[in-house]
Amino acid sequence: MIFRCIILMAYLLNCEICFSQSKTFELIDKNPTKETKALYNNLQNISKKGYIIGHQDDLAYGVNWRYEEGRSDIKDAVGDYPGLYGWDLAGLELDSKKDINGIPFEKIQAYVRQGYDRGGVITFSWHMVNPVTDLHSWDTATLSLKKMLPGGPFHEKYKTYLDKAATFLSTLKGPKGEMIPVIFRPFHELTGNWFWWCKHANTKEDFIQLWRFTVDYLKNEKDWHNLIYCYNVADYDDETGLIEYYPGDEYADIISFDLYQKDGITSEDFVEICRNRFAIMNQVAGAHQKLTAMAEAGYEAIPQADWWTKVLDNIMSGSNVSYVLLWRNHGLVKETGHMHYYAPYREQVSAADFQKLYDKKESFFESELKHFQLYQPMKKR
C-alpha cells in the first residue's frame, strides 16, 4: 500500500503539470461554489489518467447485511471504499422518510457527509413518481412531460417536487457549513422505454424544455450552485442517438450513458459495444466541451471470475471517462429467489480479480482521491 502511494504521488505530480497546461471545461453555473468548481476541474484531471470506481447505496447495505456502521461490500473486498457514492432522491416527492430502496433519508444525509469528509464524490439520481398519474417511475403514461411544463396542469405540482428535493439537498453540508457538491442525474436513461420521461413517451421538444426549466429553477429560483448536471442516456448506436434530446451546452455539464452486461451477451461483445459508445460519446463531448461518465454499469452477480480486469478495466482504461458507477448490492430477491448485486463482496467469485483492478494505477478508489484533493483548486496546492 505504501509503495502504491509513492507511485501515485509521482503520478499525480505529472497529472498537475499536464493539467495546468490544458484548457478546462466550464460549469454551466457561472456562480458555482468553490468546492463544486474544484470538483469539476479535478474530475477532468482524473479522466486524463484513469477513472473513479463508484457504487450505488454502498454504505447503507450489502449482500446479507444492512446498516452496519463503517461497512461496505467493496471495503470488505479490497480494504478501501469506492471513490464515488450513488444515492437516489425518490421518495422525497411523496414526503416519505425513506428512499425507493428503503433507506431513511436521515441515514443518507449521514452517509453523504461521511463520503464527502473522506474525499469521495457524491451523485444522485431520481426515480421520481409520475406527477401526472401518481404512479411509480416505470409508469409509462405518454406525454407526461408536456403536462408538467410551465402552463401545464401539473406544472405547479412538479415545482413542489423540486422544492422538496432542494430542501433535502440543503441539509447536505460539509464540516465548515459548505454545501456538498452533488452530481445530479435527473431523467436518466432517457433513450430507453421503461420510465415515464423516456423518449418513447415524450417529444424531444418537451423533454428539452422540461430539462431546461428544471436546471433554471434549481439554479436561479432555488439559488443552488453546488450541482453538476449529468445528461444520461441508455442505448445508442450513433451520434444522433446520443445527442438527439441533448438540452444544449448551457444546460449540461456531463454526458453519460448506462449499460449492463447481461446473460446472452458475451464479454467480448460487451467490450466492443462499450468501446464503440465511448468513441461516439468522447467525440460528442469533445465537440461540446463536456466531461463524460459511465453513470451506471455492471454484471449482475458477476459470474465471470476475471470480469473486472478482462472486461471493465479493458473498457475503462484509456477511455477519458471520469468515473463508472456500479449498481447496488441488494442481495437476495425474495420474490424471485435470485441474487441481485453488482459489486463483489468478500469471498465472491470475482473478489480476487477485483483486488487486481484495485491495484491498477488507472482505477481510483476513495483513499487515493485524498491525494487529488478534489474539493480544492489545483492552483492553491
VEXDREN-2710 file (C-alpha; in Angstrom, 1 decimal):
% VEXDREN-2710
k/r/px/py/pz
1/MET/0.0/0.0/0.0
2/ILE/2.9/2.4/0.9
3/PHE/4.7/1.6/-2.4
4/ARG/1.5/2.3/-4.3
5/CYS/1.0/5.6/-2.6
6/ILE/4.6/6.7/-3.6
7/ILE/3.9/5.7/-7.2
8/LEU/0.6/7.6/-7.1
9/MET/2.1/10.8/-5.8
10/ALA/4.7/10.9/-8.6
11/TYR/1.9/10.1/-11.0
12/LEU/-0.3/12.9/-9.6
13/LEU/2.6/15.4/-9.9
14/ASN/2.7/14.6/-13.6
15/CYS/-1.1/15.0/-13.7
16/GLU/-0.9/18.5/-12.3
17/ILE/1.8/19.6/-14.8
18/CYS/-0.3/18.3/-17.7
19/PHE/-3.5/19.7/-16.3
20/SER/-2.1/23.2/-15.8
21/GLN/-1.1/23.2/-19.5
22/SER/-4.5/22.2/-20.8
23/LYS/-7.8/24.0/-21.2
24/THR/-10.5/23.1/-18.7
25/PHE/-14.2/22.8/-19.4
26/GLU/-16.5/25.3/-17.6
27/LEU/-19.6/24.6/-15.5
28/ILE/-22.9/25.7/-16.8
29/ASP/-23.4/27.5/-13.5
30/LYS/-21.5/30.8/-13.7
31/ASN/-21.6/31.2/-9.9
32/PRO/-20.6/27.7/-8.6
33/THR/-19.4/27.2/-5.1
34/LYS/-15.6/26.9/-4.9
35/GLU/-15.9/23.2/-4.0
36/THR/-18.1/22.5/-6.9
37/LYS/-15.9/24.2/-9.4
38/ALA/-12.8/22.5/-7.9
39/LEU/-14.5/19.1/-8.2
40/TYR/-15.5/19.5/-11.8
41/ASN/-11.9/20.6/-12.7
42/ASN/-10.4/17.8/-10.8
43/LEU/-12.7/15.2/-12.4
44/GLN/-11.4/16.4/-15.8
45/ASN/-7.8/15.9/-14.5
46/ILE/-8.7/12.4/-13.3
47/SER/-10.3/11.5/-16.7
48/LYS/-6.9/12.1/-18.4
49/LYS/-5.2/9.5/-16.3
50/GLY/-7.8/7.0/-15.1
51/TYR/-11.3/6.6/-13.7
52/ILE/-13.1/6.5/-10.4
53/ILE/-14.9/3.4/-9.2
54/GLY/-18.3/4.2/-7.7
55/HIS/-21.1/2.1/-6.1
56/GLN/-24.8/2.8/-5.5
57/ASP/-26.0/2.7/-1.9
58/ASP/-22.6/1.4/-0.9
59/LEU/-22.6/2.4/2.8
60/ALA/-26.2/1.6/3.6
61/TYR/-26.3/-2.2/2.9
62/GLY/-24.7/-5.1/1.0
63/VAL/-25.1/-8.8/0.5
64/ASN/-26.5/-10.2/3.8
65/TRP/-26.1/-7.0/5.9
66/ARG/-27.8/-3.7/6.4
67/TYR/-26.9/-0.5/8.3
68/GLU/-23.6/-1.6/9.9
69/GLU/-21.6/1.4/10.7
70/GLY/-18.5/1.8/8.5
71/ARG/-19.2/-1.2/6.4
72/SER/-19.1/-1.6/2.6
73/ASP/-19.0/-4.6/0.4
74/ILE/-16.3/-3.0/-1.6
75/LYS/-14.3/-2.2/1.5
76/ASP/-14.7/-5.8/2.7
77/ALA/-13.3/-7.0/-0.6
78/VAL/-10.3/-4.6/-1.0
79/GLY/-9.9/-2.7/2.2
80/ASP/-11.0/0.6/0.7
81/TYR/-14.2/2.4/0.0
82/PRO/-15.3/3.3/-3.6
83/GLY/-14.4/6.8/-4.8
84/LEU/-17.9/7.8/-5.7
85/TYR/-21.2/7.2/-3.9
86/GLY/-24.6/6.9/-5.7
87/TRP/-27.9/7.7/-4.0
88/ASP/-31.5/8.3/-5.0
89/LEU/-33.9/11.1/-4.2
90/ALA/-37.0/9.0/-4.9
91/GLY/-39.5/9.3/-2.1
92/LEU/-38.9/12.9/-1.2
93/GLU/-41.6/14.0/-3.6
94/LEU/-44.1/11.9/-1.6
95/ASP/-42.8/13.2/1.8
96/SER/-41.6/9.7/2.5
97/LYS/-39.0/9.2/5.3
98/LYS/-37.3/6.6/3.2
99/ASP/-36.0/6.4/-0.4
100/ILE/-37.0/4.0/-3.1
101/ASN/-34.8/1.3/-1.6
102/GLY/-36.0/1.7/1.9
103/ILE/-33.0/3.8/3.2
104/PRO/-34.1/6.5/5.6
105/PHE/-33.2/9.9/4.2
106/GLU/-31.7/10.8/7.6
107/LYS/-29.2/8.0/7.1
108/ILE/-28.5/9.1/3.6
109/GLN/-27.6/12.5/4.9
110/ALA/-25.0/10.9/7.3
111/TYR/-23.6/8.7/4.6
112/VAL/-23.2/11.6/2.2
113/ARG/-21.3/13.5/4.8
114/GLN/-19.1/10.6/5.6
115/GLY/-18.2/10.0/1.9
116/TYR/-17.5/13.7/1.4
117/ASP/-15.4/14.1/4.5
118/ARG/-13.2/11.3/3.3
119/GLY/-12.8/12.9/-0.1
120/GLY/-15.3/10.9/-2.1
121/VAL/-17.7/12.1/-4.8
122/ILE/-21.5/12.2/-4.4
123/THR/-24.1/11.6/-7.1
124/PHE/-27.9/11.5/-7.0
125/SER/-30.4/10.1/-9.5
126/TRP/-34.1/10.4/-9.0
127/HIS/-36.7/7.6/-9.7
128/MET/-39.4/10.2/-9.4
129/VAL/-43.0/9.1/-9.3
130/ASN/-45.1/10.2/-12.3
131/PRO/-46.7/13.5/-11.2
132/VAL/-49.5/13.1/-13.7
133/THR/-50.6/9.6/-12.5
134/ASP/-49.1/9.4/-9.0
135/LEU/-47.7/6.0/-10.0
136/HIS/-44.0/4.9/-9.9
137/SER/-41.3/5.9/-12.4
138/TRP/-41.9/2.8/-14.5
139/ASP/-45.4/4.0/-15.3
140/THR/-45.0/4.9/-19.0
141/ALA/-48.1/7.1/-19.5
142/THR/-47.5/9.1/-22.6
143/LEU/-46.9/12.9/-22.8
144/SER/-46.4/13.3/-19.0
145/LEU/-43.6/15.8/-19.6
146/LYS/-45.8/18.1/-21.6
147/LYS/-48.3/18.4/-18.7
148/MET/-45.5/19.4/-16.3
149/LEU/-44.3/22.3/-18.4
150/PRO/-45.0/25.9/-17.5
151/GLY/-48.7/26.5/-18.2
152/GLY/-49.5/22.8/-17.9
153/PRO/-51.9/21.3/-15.4
154/PHE/-49.2/19.6/-13.4
155/HIS/-46.5/22.3/-13.5
156/GLU/-47.1/23.6/-10.0
157/LYS/-47.1/20.0/-8.6
158/TYR/-43.8/19.4/-10.3
159/LYS/-42.4/22.5/-8.7
160/THR/-43.3/21.2/-5.3
161/TYR/-41.3/18.1/-6.1
162/LEU/-38.3/20.2/-6.9
163/ASP/-38.8/22.3/-3.8
164/LYS/-38.7/19.1/-1.6
165/ALA/-35.6/17.9/-3.3
166/ALA/-33.9/21.3/-2.8
167/THR/-34.9/21.3/0.9
168/PHE/-33.3/17.9/1.3
169/LEU/-30.1/18.9/-0.6
170/SER/-29.8/22.0/1.6
171/THR/-29.1/19.6/4.6
172/LEU/-26.0/18.1/2.9
173/LYS/-23.2/20.3/4.3
174/GLY/-19.6/19.8/5.0
175/PRO/-17.7/20.4/8.2
176/LYS/-17.4/24.2/7.6
177/GLY/-21.0/24.5/6.6
178/GLU/-20.3/24.5/2.9
179/MET/-22.8/22.9/0.5
180/ILE/-21.5/19.5/-0.6
181/PRO/-21.2/19.3/-4.4
182/VAL/-23.6/16.8/-6.0
183/ILE/-23.5/15.3/-9.5
184/PHE/-27.2/15.4/-10.3
185/ARG/-28.5/13.0/-12.9
186/PRO/-32.3/13.6/-13.5
187/PHE/-34.4/11.9/-16.1
188/HIS/-31.8/9.2/-16.6
189/GLU/-31.7/6.6/-19.4
190/LEU/-33.9/8.8/-21.5
191/THR/-33.4/6.7/-24.7
192/GLY/-34.9/3.7/-23.1
193/ASN/-38.6/2.8/-22.9
194/TRP/-39.1/2.0/-19.3
195/PHE/-39.6/5.3/-17.5
196/TRP/-42.3/7.9/-17.9
197/TRP/-39.7/10.5/-19.0
198/CYS/-38.2/8.3/-21.7
199/LYS/-38.2/9.3/-25.4
200/HIS/-40.8/6.8/-26.5
201/ALA/-43.4/8.5/-24.3
202/ASN/-42.4/12.2/-25.0
203/THR/-41.4/14.6/-27.7
204/LYS/-37.9/15.9/-28.0
205/GLU/-39.1/19.5/-27.6
206/ASP/-41.0/18.7/-24.4
207/PHE/-38.0/16.8/-22.9
208/ILE/-35.6/19.6/-23.6
209/GLN/-38.0/22.3/-22.3
210/LEU/-38.6/20.5/-19.0
211/TRP/-34.9/19.8/-18.5
212/ARG/-34.1/23.4/-19.1
213/PHE/-36.8/24.5/-16.7
214/THR/-35.5/22.1/-14.0
215/VAL/-32.0/23.4/-14.3
216/ASP/-33.1/27.1/-14.3
217/TYR/-35.4/26.6/-11.4
218/LEU/-32.8/24.9/-9.2
219/LYS/-30.0/27.3/-10.2
220/ASN/-31.9/30.6/-10.3
221/GLU/-35.1/30.2/-8.2
222/LYS/-33.7/27.9/-5.5
223/ASP/-30.2/29.5/-5.7
224/TRP/-28.5/26.2/-5.9
225/HIS/-24.9/26.4/-7.0
226/ASN/-23.4/23.1/-5.9
227/LEU/-25.0/20.9/-8.6
228/ILE/-23.2/19.4/-11.6
229/TYR/-25.8/18.4/-14.1
230/CYS/-25.4/15.0/-15.8
231/TYR/-27.2/14.2/-19.1
232/ASN/-27.7/10.5/-19.3
233/VAL/-28.9/8.0/-22.0
234/ALA/-29.2/4.2/-22.3
235/ASP/-28.8/2.6/-25.8
236/TYR/-27.5/4.5/-28.8
237/ASP/-25.6/3.5/-31.9
238/ASP/-24.6/6.8/-33.4
239/GLU/-24.1/10.5/-32.5
240/THR/-27.8/11.3/-33.2
241/GLY/-29.0/8.6/-30.8
242/LEU/-26.8/10.1/-28.1
243/ILE/-27.4/13.8/-28.6
244/GLU/-31.0/14.0/-30.1
245/TYR/-32.5/15.0/-26.8
246/TYR/-29.5/17.0/-25.5
247/PRO/-30.7/20.2/-23.8
248/GLY/-27.8/22.3/-25.0
249/ASP/-24.3/23.2/-23.8
250/GLU/-25.7/25.7/-21.3
251/TYR/-27.8/23.0/-19.6
252/ALA/-25.4/20.0/-19.0
253/ASP/-22.0/19.5/-17.5
254/ILE/-21.5/15.8/-18.1
255/ILE/-22.6/13.5/-20.9
256/SER/-23.0/9.9/-19.9
257/PHE/-24.7/6.6/-20.6
258/ASP/-25.7/3.4/-18.7
259/LEU/-25.1/-0.1/-19.8
260/TYR/-25.1/-3.5/-18.2
261/GLN/-23.7/-6.8/-19.4
262/LYS/-26.5/-9.4/-19.4
263/ASP/-26.8/-13.1/-19.9
264/GLY/-26.7/-13.8/-23.6
265/ILE/-24.1/-11.1/-24.3
266/THR/-20.5/-12.3/-24.4
267/SER/-17.8/-10.3/-22.6
268/GLU/-16.1/-9.7/-26.0
269/ASP/-19.3/-8.3/-27.4
270/PHE/-19.9/-6.2/-24.3
271/VAL/-16.4/-4.7/-24.5
272/GLU/-16.9/-3.9/-28.2
273/ILE/-20.3/-2.2/-27.6
274/CYS/-18.9/-0.1/-24.8
275/ARG/-15.8/0.9/-26.8
276/ASN/-18.0/2.0/-29.7
277/ARG/-20.2/4.0/-27.4
278/PHE/-17.2/5.6/-25.7
279/ALA/-15.8/6.6/-29.1
280/ILE/-19.1/8.3/-30.0
281/MET/-19.5/9.9/-26.6
282/ASN/-16.0/11.2/-26.5
283/GLN/-16.3/12.7/-29.9
284/VAL/-19.6/14.5/-29.0
285/ALA/-18.3/15.5/-25.5
286/GLY/-15.1/16.9/-27.1
287/ALA/-17.1/19.0/-29.5
288/HIS/-19.3/20.3/-26.8
289/GLN/-16.5/20.6/-24.2
290/LYS/-18.2/18.3/-21.6
291/LEU/-17.0/15.7/-19.1
292/THR/-18.0/12.1/-19.7
293/ALA/-19.0/9.2/-17.4
294/MET/-20.4/5.7/-17.4
295/ALA/-23.2/6.6/-14.9
296/GLU/-24.4/3.0/-14.3
297/ALA/-22.8/-0.3/-15.2
298/GLY/-22.2/-3.9/-14.0
299/TYR/-22.9/-7.5/-14.5
300/GLU/-25.5/-9.0/-12.1
301/ALA/-23.9/-11.4/-9.6
302/ILE/-20.6/-11.2/-11.5
303/PRO/-20.4/-14.8/-12.6
304/GLN/-17.1/-14.3/-14.5
305/ALA/-14.2/-14.6/-12.1
306/ASP/-11.9/-12.2/-14.1
307/TRP/-14.6/-9.8/-15.2
308/TRP/-13.0/-6.7/-13.6
309/THR/-9.7/-6.9/-15.3
310/LYS/-10.7/-8.6/-18.6
311/VAL/-13.9/-6.6/-19.1
312/LEU/-14.4/-3.4/-17.0
313/ASP/-10.8/-2.3/-16.9
314/ASN/-10.5/-3.2/-20.6
315/ILE/-13.4/-0.9/-21.3
316/MET/-12.4/2.0/-19.0
317/SER/-8.6/2.3/-19.3
318/GLY/-7.7/5.0/-21.8
319/SER/-11.4/5.9/-22.3
320/ASN/-11.1/9.5/-21.0
321/VAL/-14.2/8.7/-19.0
322/SER/-14.1/10.2/-15.4
323/TYR/-16.0/7.5/-13.5
324/VAL/-18.1/4.4/-13.6
325/LEU/-20.8/3.7/-11.1
326/LEU/-21.6/0.1/-10.2
327/TRP/-25.2/-0.6/-9.3
328/ARG/-26.3/-1.6/-5.9
329/ASN/-25.8/-4.8/-3.8
330/HIS/-29.3/-5.6/-2.9
331/GLY/-28.6/-9.3/-2.2
332/LEU/-31.3/-12.0/-2.3
333/VAL/-34.5/-11.0/-4.0
334/LYS/-37.1/-13.0/-2.1
335/GLU/-39.8/-12.7/-4.8
336/THR/-37.6/-14.5/-7.4
337/GLY/-35.0/-16.2/-5.3
338/HIS/-32.1/-14.8/-7.3
339/MET/-29.2/-12.7/-6.1
340/HIS/-29.1/-9.1/-7.2
341/TYR/-25.7/-7.3/-6.8
342/TYR/-23.1/-5.7/-9.0
343/ALA/-20.0/-5.2/-6.8
344/PRO/-18.1/-8.1/-5.2
345/TYR/-18.2/-8.9/-1.6
346/ARG/-15.6/-10.8/0.4
347/GLU/-15.2/-14.4/-1.0
348/GLN/-17.4/-13.7/-4.0
349/VAL/-16.1/-15.5/-7.1
350/SER/-14.7/-12.3/-8.6
351/ALA/-13.3/-10.7/-5.4
352/ALA/-9.7/-11.7/-6.1
353/ASP/-9.9/-10.1/-9.6
354/PHE/-11.4/-7.0/-8.1
355/GLN/-8.3/-6.7/-5.9
356/LYS/-6.3/-6.8/-9.1
357/LEU/-8.5/-4.0/-10.5
358/TYR/-7.9/-2.0/-7.3
359/ASP/-4.1/-2.4/-7.7
360/LYS/-4.1/-0.9/-11.2
361/LYS/-2.9/2.7/-11.3
362/GLU/-5.8/3.7/-13.6
363/SER/-8.5/2.8/-11.1
364/PHE/-9.2/5.3/-8.3
365/PHE/-10.8/4.4/-5.0
366/GLU/-11.5/6.7/-2.1
367/SER/-8.1/6.6/-0.3
368/GLU/-6.4/7.6/-3.5
369/LEU/-8.7/10.6/-4.0
370/LYS/-7.3/12.2/-0.9
371/HIS/-4.2/12.9/-2.9
372/PHE/-6.2/14.6/-5.6
373/GLN/-7.9/16.9/-3.0
374/LEU/-11.0/17.0/-5.2
375/TYR/-12.6/19.9/-3.5
376/GLN/-9.5/22.2/-3.5
377/PRO/-8.5/24.3/-6.5
378/MET/-5.3/23.0/-8.0
379/LYS/-3.6/26.3/-8.2
380/LYS/-3.6/26.6/-4.4
381/ARG/-1.9/23.3/-3.7
END
